[in-house]
Amino acid sequence: MDWRQWLDVKQYEFLLHWFMRRQRELKLAELNEPLAYDNFSMYDQLCQQMLKEAAIAFVERFSEPVAPIALTNMLHLAELELAGRPVKKHTGPAH
C-alpha cells in the first residue's frame, strides 16, 4: 500500500510517531510468544487495542476518520522503524 493514497505527510508522521510511542509504552517488541494468528495472543490483543486508540486519536487530531488499512499499515511500519529497519520516507507528491 502506498500510504499517500490515504494520508498526507502530517497525518503519516502523526500516526507513525503515535504508533511508535504506543508500542514502546506497551512493550510490544518484548513479547515472546509464538505467532498464533488466532486473535487471542497478547500481541493480537494489543494490536487491536492500538488500532482502536489510534482511530480515536486521529479523529481528535484531524477531525476526520482514517481508513482502517492506513492504520494497520502504519502500525506495522512503526514496528519496522522500532526494529531498526529502514522505512521509506516521503520524497515528494504522489502521482
C-alpha positions as CSV (number, residue, x, y, z in Angstrom):
1,M,0.0,0.0,0.0
2,D,1.2,3.5,-0.8
3,W,0.3,5.5,2.3
4,R,0.0,8.6,0.1
5,Q,-3.3,7.2,-1.2
6,W,-4.8,7.6,2.3
7,L,-2.7,10.1,4.3
8,D,-1.0,13.4,3.8
9,V,2.5,13.9,5.2
10,K,1.4,15.4,8.5
11,Q,-1.1,12.5,9.0
12,Y,1.6,10.0,8.1
13,E,4.1,11.4,10.6
14,F,1.4,11.7,13.3
15,L,0.4,8.1,13.0
16,L,4.0,6.8,12.7
17,H,5.1,8.6,15.8
18,W,1.9,7.7,17.7
19,F,2.3,4.0,17.0
20,M,6.0,4.1,17.8
21,R,5.3,5.8,21.2
22,R,2.4,3.4,22.0
23,Q,4.4,0.3,21.1
24,R,7.2,1.4,23.4
25,E,4.7,2.1,26.2
26,L,3.1,-1.4,25.7
27,K,6.5,-3.0,25.3
28,L,5.2,-4.8,22.2
29,A,8.7,-5.8,21.0
30,E,9.4,-7.5,24.3
31,L,6.6,-10.0,23.8
32,N,8.0,-13.5,23.4
33,E,5.2,-15.7,22.2
34,P,4.5,-17.8,19.1
35,L,2.5,-16.1,16.3
36,A,-0.8,-17.9,16.7
37,Y,-2.8,-15.7,14.3
38,D,-5.9,-16.5,16.4
39,N,-6.7,-13.0,17.7
40,F,-6.2,-14.3,21.2
41,S,-2.5,-13.8,21.7
42,M,-1.3,-10.9,23.7
43,Y,0.3,-9.4,20.6
44,D,-3.1,-9.6,18.7
45,Q,-5.0,-8.1,21.6
46,L,-2.5,-5.2,22.0
47,C,-2.6,-4.5,18.3
48,Q,-6.4,-4.4,18.2
49,Q,-6.3,-2.1,21.2
50,M,-3.8,0.2,19.5
51,L,-5.8,0.3,16.3
52,K,-8.9,1.4,18.1
53,E,-7.0,4.0,20.1
54,A,-5.2,5.3,17.0
55,A,-8.5,5.8,15.2
56,I,-9.8,7.9,18.1
57,A,-6.5,9.9,18.3
58,F,-6.6,10.5,14.5
59,V,-10.2,11.9,14.6
60,E,-9.3,14.1,17.6
61,R,-6.3,15.5,15.8
62,F,-7.6,15.8,12.2
63,S,-11.4,15.9,12.7
64,E,-11.9,13.1,10.2
65,P,-11.8,9.3,10.2
66,V,-8.8,7.4,8.7
67,A,-9.1,4.3,6.5
68,P,-8.6,1.2,8.6
69,I,-6.0,-0.1,6.1
70,A,-3.9,3.0,6.7
71,L,-4.0,2.3,10.4
72,T,-2.9,-1.3,10.0
73,N,-0.1,-0.3,7.6
74,M,1.2,2.4,10.0
75,L,1.1,0.0,12.9
76,H,3.4,-2.3,11.1
77,L,5.6,0.5,9.7
78,A,6.2,1.6,13.2
79,E,7.2,-1.9,14.2
80,L,9.8,-1.9,11.4
81,E,11.1,1.5,12.4
82,L,11.5,0.5,16.0
83,A,13.2,-2.7,15.0
84,G,15.8,-0.6,13.1
85,R,14.7,-1.5,9.6
86,P,14.5,1.4,7.1
87,V,11.1,2.8,6.3
88,K,10.7,4.6,3.0
89,K,10.5,8.4,3.7
90,H,8.3,10.7,1.8
91,T,10.2,12.1,-1.1
92,G,7.6,14.1,-3.0
93,P,4.0,14.2,-4.1
94,A,2.3,11.0,-5.2
95,H,1.4,10.7,-8.9
